[in-house]
Amino acid sequence: MQLDFSAKVVLISGGTSGIGLATAKKFLASGATVVINGRDLARGQLALQELSAGSARAAFIAGDVTRIVDCQSLIEQICQQYGRIDVLVNSAGEYLEKSLADTTEAEYDRIMSVNMKGAFLLAQAALSELKQSRVNIVNVSSDAGLNGNVLCTAYCASKGALTLFTKALALESAPHGVRVNCVCPGDIETPMLERQVAEAADPQIFRRQMAEIYPQGRIGTAEEVASVILFLASDAAAFVTGAAWSVDGGLTAG
């Protein structure tokens, strides 16, 4: 399916690596103007070089989505430069694998701030613009936002909140013509997963065991998740809102 986002302006938080960067590449290839956001200026510039290849339709704006002033500034800068926002992809996220007993208050606050508060604040800041454009939001949740995972209490709490936030905002926004959906990926080949594998006692065995739990027998790719995000953001999904799309090789089907 060829999806055309010509003349559309797309904002992707967490767009400097992983699923966010893969999504940015696909939107750019589909004709969109793409703004990626992240906290690290150096990483943002590197991502922009990889993304744009000289394209004037790509930009990076630094900012911390856990801060309301940064979210408001981000939206204001985009509207000043491009005059509109058509799609918001909330891809900023962090992973935490710890038991309830071992999770500190600071770790809990951090995972909830990045994974849930950031999406809430950025959607809040962008909503009036999205109502004018009558387009949509796609949040990047997780299989952990649908099912509980062992030793991931805080992470599951943050992604579960994001999934239900998606559904609630979809109902609130539907009368304004705004669609809100989320994708729920399983383990995906990203820098985040690479760090997780590297910390294992035997990374090779750990990666093999991780792949074996999936009915399709493999770990997914960031590009596969990005393809679903583009579909949900497109007119092809015009009657889809409030949905949590599993992109997990059948992991949560049982």
GIFEN-V626665 format. One record per pair of residues at least 12 apart in sequence whose C-alpha atoms are under 10 Angstrom apart, sorted by the first residue. I is the first residue (numbers start at 1). J is the second residue. Records with the same first field share a line. If there is no record, write none. Layout:
# GIFEN-V626665
I->J ; J
This chain:
# GIFEN-V626665
1->227 ; 231 ; 236
2->30 ; 231
3->26 ; 27 ; 29 ; 30 ; 31 ; 227 ; 230 ; 231 ; 233 ; 234 ; 235 ; 236
4->27 ; 29 ; 30 ; 31 ; 32 ; 230 ; 234 ; 235
5->27 ; 28 ; 29 ; 30 ; 31 ; 32 ; 33 ; 86 ; 87 ; 230 ; 233 ; 234 ; 235
6->27 ; 28 ; 29 ; 30 ; 31 ; 32 ; 33
7->31 ; 32 ; 33 ; 57 ; 82 ; 84 ; 86
8->27 ; 28 ; 30 ; 31 ; 32 ; 33 ; 34 ; 82 ; 84 ; 85 ; 86 ; 87 ; 133 ; 135
9->27 ; 28 ; 31 ; 32 ; 33 ; 34 ; 35 ; 57 ; 58 ; 78 ; 79 ; 82 ; 83 ; 84 ; 85 ; 86 ; 87 ; 88
10->24 ; 27 ; 28 ; 32 ; 33 ; 34 ; 35 ; 36 ; 58 ; 78 ; 84 ; 85 ; 86 ; 87 ; 88 ; 89 ; 136 ; 137 ; 233
11->24 ; 33 ; 34 ; 35 ; 36 ; 37 ; 59 ; 60 ; 61 ; 74 ; 75 ; 78 ; 85 ; 86 ; 87 ; 88 ; 89 ; 90 ; 91 ; 126 ; 137
12->24 ; 34 ; 35 ; 36 ; 37 ; 38 ; 60 ; 87 ; 88 ; 89 ; 90 ; 91 ; 92 ; 138 ; 139
13->35 ; 36 ; 37 ; 38 ; 39 ; 61 ; 62 ; 63 ; 64 ; 65 ; 71 ; 88 ; 89 ; 90 ; 91 ; 92 ; 93 ; 118 ; 119 ; 122 ; 139
14->36 ; 37 ; 38 ; 39 ; 44 ; 64 ; 65 ; 89 ; 90 ; 91 ; 92 ; 93 ; 94 ; 114
15->34 ; 35 ; 36 ; 37 ; 38 ; 44 ; 47 ; 48 ; 60 ; 89 ; 90 ; 91 ; 92
16->36 ; 37 ; 38 ; 39 ; 40 ; 41 ; 42 ; 43 ; 44 ; 45 ; 46 ; 47 ; 48 ; 50 ; 51 ; 60 ; 91 ; 92
17->36 ; 38 ; 43 ; 44 ; 46 ; 47 ; 91 ; 92 ; 190 ; 191 ; 192 ; 222
18->91 ; 92 ; 188 ; 189 ; 190 ; 191 ; 192 ; 193 ; 221 ; 222 ; 223 ; 226
19->91 ; 92 ; 140 ; 185 ; 188 ; 189 ; 190 ; 191 ; 221 ; 222 ; 223 ; 224 ; 225 ; 226 ; 229
20->36 ; 37 ; 89 ; 90 ; 91 ; 92 ; 93 ; 140 ; 190 ; 222 ; 223 ; 225 ; 226 ; 229
21->36 ; 37 ; 47 ; 48 ; 50 ; 51 ; 91 ; 222 ; 223 ; 226
22->51 ; 190 ; 221 ; 222 ; 223 ; 224 ; 225 ; 226 ; 227
23->36 ; 89 ; 91 ; 222 ; 223 ; 224 ; 225 ; 226 ; 227 ; 228 ; 229 ; 230
24->36 ; 47 ; 48 ; 51 ; 52 ; 58 ; 89 ; 226 ; 230
25->50 ; 51 ; 52 ; 58 ; 223 ; 226
26->51 ; 223 ; 226 ; 227 ; 229 ; 230
27->226 ; 227 ; 229 ; 230 ; 233
28->51 ; 52 ; 55 ; 57 ; 58
29->51 ; 52
30->230
31->57
32->57 ; 58 ; 86 ; 87
33->55 ; 56 ; 57 ; 58 ; 59 ; 82 ; 85 ; 86
34->51 ; 52 ; 56 ; 57 ; 58 ; 59 ; 60 ; 85 ; 87
35->48 ; 57 ; 58 ; 59 ; 60 ; 61 ; 74 ; 78 ; 85 ; 88
36->48 ; 51 ; 58 ; 59 ; 60 ; 61 ; 62 ; 89
37->59 ; 60 ; 61 ; 62 ; 63 ; 64 ; 65 ; 74 ; 90 ; 91 ; 92
38->60 ; 61 ; 62 ; 63 ; 64 ; 65 ; 91 ; 92
39->61 ; 62 ; 63 ; 64 ; 65 ; 70 ; 92
40->61 ; 62 ; 63 ; 64
41->60 ; 61 ; 62 ; 63
42->62
43->60 ; 62
44->59 ; 60 ; 61 ; 62
45->59 ; 60 ; 61 ; 62
46->60
47->59 ; 60
48->60
59->78
61->73 ; 74 ; 77 ; 78
62->74
64->92 ; 114 ; 118
65->90 ; 92 ; 113 ; 114 ; 115 ; 117 ; 118 ; 119 ; 120 ; 121 ; 122
66->92 ; 110 ; 112 ; 113 ; 114 ; 115 ; 116 ; 117 ; 118 ; 119 ; 120 ; 121 ; 122
67->113 ; 114 ; 117 ; 118 ; 121 ; 122
68->117 ; 118 ; 120 ; 121 ; 122 ; 124 ; 125
69->121 ; 122 ; 125
70->121 ; 122 ; 125
71->118 ; 119 ; 120 ; 121 ; 122 ; 123 ; 124 ; 125 ; 126
72->121 ; 122 ; 123 ; 124 ; 125 ; 126
73->125
74->122 ; 125 ; 126
75->122 ; 123 ; 125 ; 126 ; 127 ; 129
76->125 ; 126 ; 129
79->126 ; 129
83->129
84->126 ; 129 ; 130 ; 132 ; 133
85->126 ; 127 ; 128 ; 129 ; 130 ; 131 ; 132 ; 133 ; 134 ; 135 ; 136
86->126 ; 129 ; 130 ; 131 ; 132 ; 133 ; 134 ; 135 ; 136 ; 137 ; 178 ; 233
87->126 ; 129 ; 130 ; 133 ; 134 ; 135 ; 136 ; 137 ; 138 ; 178 ; 179 ; 180 ; 230 ; 233 ; 234
88->119 ; 122 ; 123 ; 126 ; 127 ; 130 ; 135 ; 136 ; 137 ; 138 ; 139 ; 180 ; 233
89->119 ; 122 ; 123 ; 136 ; 137 ; 138 ; 139 ; 140 ; 180 ; 181 ; 182 ; 229 ; 230 ; 233
90->115 ; 116 ; 118 ; 119 ; 120 ; 122 ; 123 ; 137 ; 138 ; 139 ; 140 ; 141 ; 182
91->114 ; 115 ; 118 ; 119 ; 138 ; 139 ; 140 ; 141 ; 183
92->114 ; 115 ; 116 ; 118 ; 119 ; 139 ; 140 ; 141
93->111 ; 112 ; 113 ; 114 ; 115 ; 116 ; 118 ; 119 ; 140 ; 141 ; 155 ; 158 ; 159 ; 192
94->110 ; 111 ; 112 ; 113 ; 114 ; 115 ; 155 ; 158 ; 192
95->111 ; 114 ; 115 ; 152 ; 154 ; 155 ; 156 ; 158 ; 192 ; 193 ; 196
96->108 ; 110 ; 111 ; 151 ; 152 ; 153 ; 154 ; 155 ; 156 ; 196
97->149 ; 150 ; 151 ; 152 ; 153 ; 154 ; 155 ; 156 ; 196
98->150 ; 151 ; 152 ; 153 ; 154 ; 155
99->150 ; 151 ; 152 ; 153 ; 154
100->151 ; 152 ; 153 ; 154
101->151 ; 153
102->151
103->151 ; 152 ; 153 ; 154
104->154
107->154 ; 155
108->153 ; 154 ; 155 ; 157 ; 158
109->154 ; 158
110->154
111->154 ; 155 ; 156 ; 157 ; 158 ; 159
112->154 ; 155 ; 156 ; 157 ; 158 ; 159 ; 161 ; 162
113->158
114->158
115->139 ; 140 ; 141 ; 155 ; 157 ; 158 ; 159 ; 160 ; 161 ; 162
116->139 ; 141 ; 157 ; 158 ; 159 ; 160 ; 161 ; 162 ; 163 ; 165
117->158 ; 161 ; 162
119->137 ; 138 ; 139 ; 140 ; 162 ; 165 ; 166
120->162 ; 165 ; 166 ; 169
123->137 ; 139 ; 169
127->173 ; 176 ; 178
128->176
130->173 ; 176 ; 177 ; 178 ; 179
131->173 ; 174 ; 175 ; 176 ; 177 ; 178 ; 179
132->176 ; 177 ; 178
133->176 ; 177 ; 178
134->173 ; 174 ; 175 ; 176 ; 177 ; 178 ; 179
135->176 ; 177 ; 178 ; 179 ; 180 ; 233 ; 234 ; 235 ; 238
136->170 ; 173 ; 174 ; 177 ; 178 ; 179 ; 180 ; 181 ; 232 ; 233 ; 234 ; 238 ; 241
137->166 ; 169 ; 170 ; 178 ; 179 ; 180 ; 181 ; 182 ; 229 ; 232 ; 233 ; 241
138->166 ; 179 ; 180 ; 181 ; 182 ; 183 ; 228 ; 229 ; 230 ; 232 ; 233 ; 241 ; 242 ; 243 ; 244
139->162 ; 163 ; 165 ; 166 ; 180 ; 181 ; 182 ; 183 ; 184 ; 229 ; 244
140->159 ; 162 ; 163 ; 166 ; 181 ; 182 ; 183 ; 184 ; 185 ; 225 ; 226 ; 229 ; 244 ; 245
141->156 ; 158 ; 159 ; 160 ; 161 ; 162 ; 163 ; 164 ; 166 ; 181 ; 182 ; 183 ; 184 ; 185 ; 186 ; 244 ; 245 ; 246
142->155 ; 156 ; 158 ; 159 ; 160 ; 162 ; 163 ; 182 ; 183 ; 184 ; 185 ; 186 ; 187 ; 244 ; 245 ; 246 ; 247 ; 248
143->156 ; 159 ; 160 ; 163 ; 183 ; 184 ; 185 ; 186 ; 187 ; 244 ; 245 ; 246 ; 247 ; 248 ; 251 ; 252
144->156 ; 157 ; 158 ; 159 ; 160 ; 163 ; 184 ; 185 ; 186 ; 252
145->157 ; 158 ; 159 ; 160 ; 161 ; 162 ; 163 ; 164 ; 183 ; 184 ; 185 ; 244
146->159 ; 160 ; 161 ; 163 ; 164 ; 184 ; 244 ; 246 ; 252
147->159 ; 160 ; 252
148->160
159->184
162->182
163->181 ; 182 ; 183 ; 184 ; 242 ; 243 ; 244
164->182 ; 242 ; 243 ; 244
165->180 ; 181 ; 182 ; 242
166->179 ; 180 ; 181 ; 182 ; 183 ; 241 ; 242 ; 243 ; 244
167->179 ; 180 ; 181 ; 182 ; 241 ; 242 ; 243 ; 244
168->180 ; 242
169->181 ; 241 ; 242
170->240 ; 241 ; 242 ; 243
171->241 ; 242
173->241 ; 242
174->241 ; 242
177->238
178->241
179->232 ; 233 ; 237 ; 238 ; 239 ; 240 ; 241 ; 242 ; 243
180->232 ; 233 ; 240 ; 241 ; 242 ; 243 ; 244
181->229 ; 232 ; 233 ; 240 ; 241 ; 242 ; 243 ; 244 ; 245
182->228 ; 229 ; 232 ; 241 ; 242 ; 243 ; 244 ; 245 ; 246
183->225 ; 226 ; 228 ; 229 ; 232 ; 243 ; 244 ; 245 ; 246 ; 247 ; 248
184->225 ; 244 ; 245 ; 246 ; 247 ; 248 ; 252
185->220 ; 221 ; 222 ; 224 ; 225 ; 244 ; 245 ; 246 ; 247 ; 248 ; 249 ; 251 ; 252
186->214 ; 219 ; 220 ; 221 ; 225 ; 246 ; 247 ; 248 ; 249 ; 250 ; 251 ; 252
187->210 ; 211 ; 214 ; 218 ; 219 ; 220 ; 221 ; 222 ; 247 ; 248 ; 249 ; 251
188->218 ; 219 ; 220 ; 221 ; 222 ; 223 ; 224 ; 225 ; 247 ; 248
189->219 ; 220 ; 221 ; 222 ; 223
190->220 ; 221 ; 222
193->207
194->207
197->210
207->219
211->249
213->249 ; 250 ; 251
214->248 ; 249 ; 250 ; 251 ; 252
215->248 ; 249 ; 250 ; 251 ; 252 ; 253 ; 254
216->248 ; 249 ; 250 ; 251
217->249 ; 250 ; 251
218->248 ; 249
219->248 ; 249
220->247 ; 248 ; 249
221->247 ; 248
224->247 ; 248
225->245 ; 246 ; 247 ; 248
226->247
228->245 ; 246 ; 247
229->245
232->245
